[in-house]
Amino acid sequence: MTEPLLETDIALAVDIGGTKVEAALVTANGQLVAGSRHRAPTGRERSAEELDASVRTVVESALAGVQPHQRLLGAGVGSAGPVFSPDGEISPLNLPQWRRHRIAERVTALTGLPTVVRLDGQCLALAEAWVGNLVGTRNAMALVVSTGVGSGLIVDGRLLSGGTGNAGHLGQMLIREVAAGQDPDEASVERISSGTGSVAWARANGWEGTTGEELVADALRGHPTADAAIQRSVNGLAEAIASVGALVDIEAVSIAGGFALGYPRYIEEVAAALARYSVLEHTTRITVHRSSLGGDAPLIGAGGLVWRA
């Protein structure tokens, strides 16, 4: 923004994921407006028209909270990827009904606001660098380890977006050799470190649970396969962070997500594994933090796109 910001300035934030879409109002100092947050379902079972209806529901509900003294300046959308930011389009892998979906155009049609679209992991990084525990770091990465693995990068003090808007995405980085005939995704960070991937690996090795929460609980009780699945997640993530550190020279990492933060020692164990896997001295200095913003970060970051992207 080029004009001076006022304390009453707000932005509309929309966060699109594989199971839900949320919208809220975000202040110019990075706070969610109380009572403005609304959620509606997404999911593979819903049609493209039903997904659009969910977006409309949360956007209209959030905008109903705008007060007469507030100035609404724009809208920011964070989405599961891939995205096509220059065109305002998204093609979330977990929402196959939407391919090159013109989400910016639709949000603008609903609101009359200029709309910026970025990868959800980039919104996470923007939020952490703006008002979270990455404040003051010029080179950092924010991660969410939950159903999947998402991420974003801050490089030289700026959010790294890339040519299509998909820069900084860690989930599909390959950290294992891909054997002949193997699906490359089997070697990805997401398949190895996410809650979904960890549960699938544990079940393939004899564990009988079904959820990430059960896996964490069994690991804490000393179940060997559950514990091995958690350690596989920790080690895979640490390998990926070491690789990113070697490439981009980051100073710090912030980790969010229910799967990672559900395991009390996850952050400390990632930091210890990072020291083991670091080939270069400067990657051993990367600090690993627990997210200070939790589930608010994607919406805060999406709102921040209006002012800081």
N, C-alpha and C positions, 0 to 999 in steps of 0.2 A: 504494500500500500504506500502511496506517495503522500496522501493527506494525513495530517496529524490525527492520531487515535484519541478517542475519548473514553472515559471510564465506563460509559454506558454502551460502547460499541460491542456488538456480538456477531458471531458467525454461526451458521448452521453446519453441523457435522453429521455425516452419514458413514456408518461402518457396515460393510457388506461381507458376510461370511457364509460358510457352507450350511449352517443350521439356523442362522438368524440374521436379521438386519436391525440396526439400531440407529436412532437419530437423537440429537440433543443440541442445545444451544451452548456455545463456548464463549467465554469472555475474552477480552483482549489481553488479559494477564494469565490465560491458561487455566481457567476454572470452569467446570461444568455448572450451568445454571440449575439451581435446585428445582426439581420437579419437571424438568424439560426432557428427561431421558425416557424414550419409548422404544419398545421392541416388538418385532413381528417375526413369524417363522419364514425361513427359506427352505432349502432341501431339494434333493434330487427328485422327489416324488411330485413336486409342484411344477405346474406349467409356467411358461415364460410370462403369461398374462397374470398368473397368481403371484409370481415374484414381483412384477411391477406393482400389483395391488398392495403388497406388503411394504414396498418402498413408499408408495403414496400414503399409506396409513401412518407410518412413523414420521414422515416429513410433515404432514399436516398436523399431527399431534404435537410435535415439537414446536412448530411455528405458532400454535395456539398459545404458547407461553410467552410470546414476545409482548413486552409492555410498551405503552405509548411513549415513554421517555427513552427507549432503547433504539439504537440505530443498527439495523441489520445490513451488514456490508457484503456478504457473499456466502458461498457454500463450498465445503470441501468434502470430497468423497474418498474414503479409503476402502480398497476392495482386495479380496483374495485374487491372486493373479492367474494368468498374466493379464496385464492392463496395457492399454495403448493411450498413454497420457496425452500426446499431442492431439489425438482425435476425440478424447473424452470417452473412450470405449473400454469395455472390460470383457474378458472371456474366462471367468473363474473355472478352474479344472473341476471343482466340486459342484458346480452348477452348470452342467452341460447344455441346459436349455438356453443359456445366454452365450452367444458367440458373436463377438464384435458388437456387443450390446451398447447402444448409445446412452449410457447412463448420465453423462453430463447434460446432454440435450433434454433428457426426461426430467432431471432435477430442476433445470432452468425453466422448463415449461410449467412445473408445479409451483415454482417460487418466484420467478422473474429475476433470479439472482445469477450473476456470473459464477460458474462452477469449475473447480479444479479437481482433477482426479489423480490419485497416486496409489501405489501398492500399499496394502495395509501394513506391511513391515516397515515401510518408509514413514508412515504416520506414527508408528510406535517409536522409531528412532527420533523423529522430530519432537515428540512429546517429552521423551526422556532428556533430550538435550535442551529443551525449552524450560521445563519446570520440574524435571525428575532428577535422578541421581547421576546423570551425565552432564549436568550443567557445569560449564567451565572447561570441558574437554573439547579439543579441536578435532580429534580423530577417534571415533568410537563406533561401536555396533550395538544395536538393541535386538534382542531375540525373544521370541515367544515359542515355548516348547509345550505343546498341548496336543490336540488331535493331530495337528501337523506341526511343521517348523517354519516360522516366518521370521523375517529380519529386515533391517535397514541399516544404512551406513551414513555417518557424518564424517566428511572428509574436508580437512582444512576449514572447519567451522561451518560447512554448508551441507545440506541434505543432498546426497548423491542420488540423482534420478535416472540418468542414462538416456539413450536415444529414444527408447520406447516407453520409458517410465518403470522399467523392471530391474534397475540396478540394486545390488545389495541383497538379492534373494538367495539365501543359504540352503533352503530346503532341498533343491535339486542338484546341489553340488555333489559330485561323486567322490567318495572317499574309500572305495574298495575297487579292486580289479574286476572288470566286467568280463565274465567268461563267455566263450562262444555260445551263442544261442540264448544267453541270459537277458532278461529284461534289465536295461540299464538302471531303471528306478530301484532295483533291488540293492544297488550300491550307493544310493543317495542318503544324504544326512537325514532326510525326513523319514525314510523307511527304517533307518537304524536307530534314530534318537527320539522320534515322536512317541506319544502315548499309544497311538494306533499301531505303529510299527513294533513297538516293544511288546504290546499284548500279543500281536500276531506271532512274533518270534517265540515268546514264552509258550504259547499254546502249541506251536509246532514242536516244542521240546518237552511236552508232557504236562505243562501247567494247565489247570482246568478252569481257571477264572475267565472272566469276560471283559472286565473294564480296567482302565488305568488306575482307578482308585483301589480296586481289589489287588492289583499287581503291587502297588506301593505298600499297601497294608501287609501283604504276605512277605514282601522283601524286608520290612521292618521286623516281622516275626521270625526272620531267619530262613525262609523258604529258599532253597538253593537256586532253583530255576528263576524265581521271581527276582532274587538278588542279582543273578547273572544278567537278567534283562535290563535292570536298572544300570548296572555297571557298563553294559554295552551301550546304553544311551549316553551315559556320562562320557565314556571314552570317545564315542563317535563325535559328540559335540565338541569335545576338547581338540580333537584332531582338526575339525573344521575351523575352529577359532584360530589355531596355530597357523593354518594355511592362509586364512584371511589376514592375520597379523603379518605374515611374511610378505604378502602382496601389497597391503595398504598401509601398514605400519600404524595400527590402531593402538590407543592407550588404554582403553577400558571397554568392558562389555557389561551390559545390563540384561538380565534374564527374567522373563515373565512367563506366565502360562501355568495352568492348573497342574499339569503332569510334573513339570520340573519343581515347582514350588510346593507341591504336595509331599515331596520327599525331603525331610528336614535337612539332610546333609548334601543335597544336590549341588548347591553353589560351591561349597567348600571342596567337594570331590571333583567338580569340573576344574576348579583352580589348580588343584594338585595334579590332575591329569594333564592340564595344559603345560605345567612345568616339565612333565616327563616327555611330552610330545614336541616340545619346542626345539627346533634345530638351530635357530638363530637366537642370539642373546636378547635382542630387543623384544622378542615375543614372550620371553619369560617374565617380562615386566608388566604385561597386560593385567590389569586388575579386573576381577570378576565380581559383579554386584547383583544382589537381589533387587528386582524392580521396586521402586518406591511408589509407583502409580497404579499397579495392579490392573484390574479390568477397565479402568477409566482411560488408560493410555491411548488406545486406538481412536476413541472419540476426541480426546484432547488434541491429538496429532492431526486428525482430519480437520478440526476447526482451525488449527494453527496453519494449515495450508493457505488460508485466506490472507494471513499476514506475513508468513515467514518462508513460504516455498519459493 
